[in-house]
Amino acid sequence: MFAIAKRNIFLYFRDKTAVFFSLLAVLILIALYVFFLGEMTSTGLPDFPAKKPLLTAWFIAGILAVTSMTSTLGALGVLVDDRFLKIDMDFNSSPISKPQLVGGYITSSMFVGILMCSFTFIVAAIYLSLSGGTILSFGNTVQVFGVIILSVVANGSMVLFLVSSLKTSNAFAGASMVIGTFIGFLAGIYIPIGSLPEYLQTIVKVFPVSHSVSLFRQILMESSLLEAFSNAPAELKKDFLINMGVSYEIKDKLTTKLFSVLYLIGTAVLFFSCTLVVLMKKKS
């Protein structure tokens, strides 16, 4: 299994185009925020203490969540290529068992996702500290890496389920383009959830990536939130958390970290179970 995973990781990083396109959604998000979304988001909010570092942390949380899905999706391109080029038939005729083969693809995609997301976080943390934001504590840093692992596993399980039904490189490229285009909207990253219609807000709350975003925001924005709303009414802070998607309001209650963690765990269990059933039944 680990030999298959090592081979898949090597093939992914050897293809610079695949690496680039797996990060394309992140690059587009950064460009949109720098030239358009950042100013729009800032203008739509009143001035308050620590506004700039707070919004910077809010944006970085979105980048991390998007990376956890798109990088994992990019790594799974090896699976589609193997199927399209009939390389999987060679594996099926070798001593490698089906569980080992499936485990190799899953392991390599999770490794790539965690590696790319961790690298993104390190770069973002450096930028956050240099731009005047609060340096994360050791405890919060550990929490972020924990959320990275959980997000990659949960979001990766969804894209793995999708990829398991794709048979050509063109189909994979099309799926990647659709996911990269709409993930920012579905996760409430391009536009704060409070600015969306009610039905879209419901979709955002159901979409698992949104809960990755929420967890990252609650950790990265923790100290800035304390500074920004130290002298503000509790209701004002609650409205900000809801409108900016730091927490979600479900049945008149704010979601907690534990709720989002359990939601992502449930997502991973559901989609991995479905994917294993699909992949184990495939003969070619």
C-alpha positions as CSV (number, residue, x, y, z in Angstrom):
1,M,0.0,0.0,0.0
2,F,2.7,2.5,0.9
3,A,4.7,1.7,-2.2
4,I,1.6,2.6,-4.3
5,A,1.1,5.8,-2.2
6,K,4.8,6.7,-2.7
7,R,4.5,6.2,-6.5
8,N,1.3,8.3,-6.6
9,I,2.9,11.1,-4.7
10,F,5.9,11.1,-7.0
11,L,3.7,11.2,-10.1
12,Y,1.7,14.1,-8.7
13,F,4.6,16.4,-7.8
14,R,6.4,15.5,-11.1
15,D,3.5,16.9,-13.0
16,K,3.9,20.7,-12.3
17,T,0.8,21.5,-14.3
18,A,-1.3,19.3,-12.1
19,V,0.1,20.9,-9.0
20,F,-0.6,24.4,-10.4
21,F,-4.2,23.6,-11.3
22,S,-4.9,22.0,-7.9
23,L,-3.9,25.4,-6.4
24,L,-5.6,27.5,-9.1
25,A,-8.8,28.1,-7.0
26,V,-6.6,29.4,-4.2
27,L,-4.7,31.7,-6.5
28,I,-7.9,33.0,-7.9
29,L,-9.3,33.6,-4.4
30,I,-6.2,35.5,-3.4
31,A,-6.4,37.7,-6.6
32,L,-10.1,38.4,-6.1
33,Y,-9.5,39.3,-2.4
34,V,-6.6,41.6,-3.2
35,F,-8.2,43.5,-6.1
36,F,-11.9,43.3,-5.2
37,L,-13.3,41.2,-2.3
38,G,-11.1,42.6,0.4
39,E,-12.1,46.2,-0.1
40,M,-15.8,45.2,-0.6
41,T,-15.8,43.2,2.7
42,S,-14.0,45.9,4.6
43,T,-16.3,48.7,3.3
44,G,-19.4,46.7,4.3
45,L,-18.3,46.7,7.9
46,P,-18.1,49.6,10.5
47,D,-14.7,50.5,11.8
48,F,-13.7,48.7,15.0
49,P,-10.4,47.8,16.8
50,A,-8.2,45.2,15.1
51,K,-10.4,45.3,11.9
52,K,-7.6,44.7,9.4
53,P,-6.0,41.7,11.2
54,L,-9.4,40.3,11.9
55,L,-10.5,40.3,8.2
56,T,-7.0,39.0,7.2
57,A,-7.5,36.0,9.5
58,W,-11.0,35.6,8.1
59,F,-9.7,35.4,4.6
60,I,-6.8,33.1,5.5
61,A,-9.2,30.7,7.0
62,G,-11.0,30.5,3.7
63,I,-7.8,29.8,1.8
64,L,-6.9,26.9,4.1
65,A,-10.4,25.3,3.7
66,V,-10.2,25.6,-0.1
67,T,-6.7,24.2,-0.2
68,S,-7.8,21.2,1.9
69,M,-10.2,20.2,-0.9
70,T,-8.5,21.3,-4.1
71,S,-5.0,19.9,-3.4
72,T,-6.5,16.6,-2.4
73,L,-8.6,16.6,-5.6
74,G,-5.5,17.4,-7.7
75,A,-3.6,14.4,-6.1
76,L,-6.5,12.1,-7.1
77,G,-5.8,12.9,-10.8
78,V,-3.4,10.0,-10.7
79,L,-6.3,7.6,-10.0
80,V,-8.2,8.9,-13.1
81,D,-5.1,8.7,-15.3
82,D,-4.4,5.1,-14.2
83,R,-8.0,4.2,-15.1
84,F,-7.9,6.0,-18.4
85,L,-4.5,4.5,-19.4
86,K,-5.6,1.1,-18.2
87,I,-2.7,1.0,-15.8
88,D,-5.2,-0.2,-13.1
89,M,-5.6,-3.4,-15.1
90,D,-1.9,-4.1,-14.6
91,F,-2.4,-3.6,-10.9
92,N,-5.4,-5.9,-10.9
93,S,-3.3,-8.7,-12.5
94,S,-0.4,-8.2,-10.0
95,P,-0.1,-9.6,-6.5
96,I,-1.3,-6.3,-5.1
97,S,-4.7,-6.8,-3.4
98,K,-7.6,-4.4,-4.1
99,P,-7.7,-3.0,-0.5
100,Q,-3.9,-2.3,-0.8
101,L,-4.5,-0.5,-4.1
102,V,-7.4,1.6,-2.9
103,G,-5.5,2.3,0.3
104,G,-2.5,3.6,-1.7
105,Y,-4.7,6.1,-3.6
106,I,-6.3,7.3,-0.4
107,T,-3.1,7.6,1.5
108,S,-1.3,9.5,-1.2
109,S,-4.2,12.0,-1.7
110,M,-4.4,12.6,2.1
111,F,-0.7,13.1,2.4
112,V,-0.6,15.6,-0.5
113,G,-3.6,17.5,1.0
114,I,-2.1,17.7,4.4
115,L,1.3,18.7,3.1
116,M,0.0,21.5,0.8
117,C,-2.4,22.8,3.4
118,S,0.3,22.9,6.1
119,F,2.6,24.7,3.8
120,T,-0.2,27.2,3.0
121,F,-0.8,27.7,6.7
122,I,2.9,28.4,7.5
123,V,3.1,31.0,4.7
124,A,-0.2,32.5,5.9
125,A,0.9,32.6,9.5
126,I,4.1,34.5,8.6
127,Y,2.1,36.9,6.5
128,L,-0.4,37.4,9.3
129,S,2.3,38.3,11.8
130,L,4.1,40.6,9.4
131,S,0.9,42.4,8.5
132,G,0.3,43.4,12.1
133,G,-1.9,40.4,13.1
134,T,-1.5,38.5,16.4
135,I,1.1,35.7,16.4
136,L,-0.8,32.4,17.1
137,S,-0.1,30.7,20.4
138,F,1.3,27.2,20.5
139,G,-2.1,25.8,21.5
140,N,-3.9,27.5,18.6
141,T,-1.2,26.4,16.2
142,V,-1.7,22.8,17.3
143,Q,-5.4,23.2,16.8
144,V,-5.0,24.6,13.3
145,F,-2.9,21.6,12.3
146,G,-5.5,19.3,13.8
147,V,-8.2,21.0,11.8
148,I,-6.0,20.7,8.7
149,I,-5.9,17.0,9.1
150,L,-9.6,16.7,9.8
151,S,-10.5,19.0,6.9
152,V,-8.3,17.1,4.4
153,V,-9.8,13.8,5.5
154,A,-13.4,15.0,5.4
155,N,-13.2,17.1,2.2
156,G,-11.0,14.5,0.6
157,S,-13.6,11.9,1.2
158,M,-16.1,13.9,-0.8
159,V,-13.8,14.4,-3.8
160,L,-12.7,10.8,-3.7
161,F,-16.3,9.7,-3.9
162,L,-16.7,12.0,-7.0
163,V,-13.5,10.9,-8.6
164,S,-14.3,7.2,-8.1
165,S,-16.9,7.5,-10.9
166,L,-14.7,9.4,-13.4
167,K,-13.0,7.5,-16.2
168,T,-11.3,10.1,-18.4
169,S,-8.9,13.0,-17.9
170,N,-11.3,15.4,-19.6
171,A,-14.1,14.4,-17.1
172,F,-11.6,15.0,-14.2
173,A,-10.5,18.4,-15.6
174,G,-14.2,19.4,-16.0
175,A,-15.0,18.3,-12.4
176,S,-12.0,20.1,-11.1
177,M,-13.0,23.3,-12.9
178,V,-16.5,23.2,-11.5
179,I,-15.4,22.5,-8.0
180,G,-12.7,25.2,-8.1
181,T,-15.2,27.8,-9.5
182,F,-18.0,27.2,-7.0
183,I,-16.3,26.1,-3.8
184,G,-15.8,29.7,-2.8
185,F,-19.5,30.5,-3.1
186,L,-20.7,27.3,-1.5
187,A,-18.4,27.8,1.5
188,G,-19.3,31.4,1.9
189,I,-15.8,32.7,1.2
190,Y,-16.3,35.0,-1.7
191,I,-19.3,36.7,-0.1
192,P,-20.0,36.7,3.7
193,I,-22.9,34.4,4.4
194,G,-24.9,37.2,5.9
195,S,-25.1,38.9,2.5
196,L,-26.6,35.8,0.8
197,P,-30.2,34.9,0.3
198,E,-31.8,32.6,2.9
199,Y,-31.8,29.5,0.7
200,L,-28.1,30.0,-0.2
201,Q,-27.3,30.4,3.5
202,T,-28.9,27.0,4.1
203,I,-26.7,25.4,1.4
204,V,-23.6,27.0,2.9
205,K,-24.5,25.6,6.4
206,V,-24.9,22.1,4.9
207,F,-21.8,22.1,2.8
208,P,-19.0,20.3,4.8
209,V,-16.2,22.7,3.7
210,S,-18.1,25.5,5.4
211,H,-17.5,23.8,8.7
212,S,-13.8,23.6,7.9
213,V,-13.9,27.4,7.3
214,S,-15.8,27.9,10.6
215,L,-13.2,26.0,12.6
216,F,-10.3,27.8,11.0
217,R,-11.9,31.2,11.6
218,Q,-12.7,30.5,15.2
219,I,-9.1,29.6,15.9
220,L,-7.3,32.2,13.7
221,M,-9.6,35.1,14.7
222,E,-9.8,34.3,18.4
223,S,-7.5,37.0,19.8
224,S,-8.6,39.6,17.2
225,L,-12.2,39.0,18.2
226,L,-11.4,39.6,21.8
227,E,-9.7,42.9,21.0
228,A,-12.4,44.0,18.5
229,F,-15.4,43.3,20.7
230,S,-14.0,43.8,24.2
231,N,-16.2,46.8,24.9
232,A,-19.0,45.9,22.5
233,P,-22.4,44.5,23.4
234,A,-22.7,40.7,23.2
235,E,-25.4,40.9,20.6
236,L,-23.2,43.0,18.3
237,K,-20.5,40.3,18.5
238,K,-23.0,37.5,17.9
239,D,-24.3,39.3,14.7
240,F,-20.8,39.6,13.4
241,L,-20.1,35.9,14.0
242,I,-23.2,34.9,12.2
243,N,-22.9,37.4,9.3
244,M,-19.3,36.6,8.6
245,G,-19.7,32.8,8.9
246,V,-17.4,32.4,11.9
247,S,-20.2,30.4,13.5
248,Y,-23.5,29.4,11.9
249,E,-27.0,29.8,13.4
250,I,-29.0,26.6,13.3
251,K,-32.3,26.6,15.1
252,D,-31.5,29.8,16.8
253,K,-28.3,28.4,18.3
254,L,-24.7,29.2,17.3
255,T,-22.7,26.2,16.1
256,T,-19.7,25.3,18.3
257,K,-16.3,23.8,17.5
258,L,-17.5,20.5,18.7
259,F,-20.5,20.5,16.3
260,S,-18.3,21.3,13.3
261,V,-15.7,18.6,14.3
262,L,-18.5,16.0,14.6
263,Y,-20.0,17.2,11.3
264,L,-16.7,16.7,9.5
265,I,-16.1,13.3,11.1
266,G,-19.6,12.2,10.0
267,T,-18.9,13.5,6.5
268,A,-15.7,11.5,6.3
269,V,-17.3,8.3,7.6
270,L,-20.2,8.6,5.1
271,F,-18.2,9.3,2.0
272,F,-15.3,7.0,2.7
273,S,-17.8,4.2,3.2
274,C,-19.6,4.9,0.0
275,T,-16.3,5.3,-1.9
276,L,-14.8,2.0,-0.6
277,V,-18.0,0.2,-1.7
278,V,-17.7,1.7,-5.2
279,L,-14.0,1.2,-5.7
280,M,-14.0,-2.4,-4.3
281,K,-16.7,-3.4,-6.8
282,K,-14.9,-1.9,-9.8
283,K,-13.1,-4.5,-11.9
284,S,-11.4,-2.1,-14.2
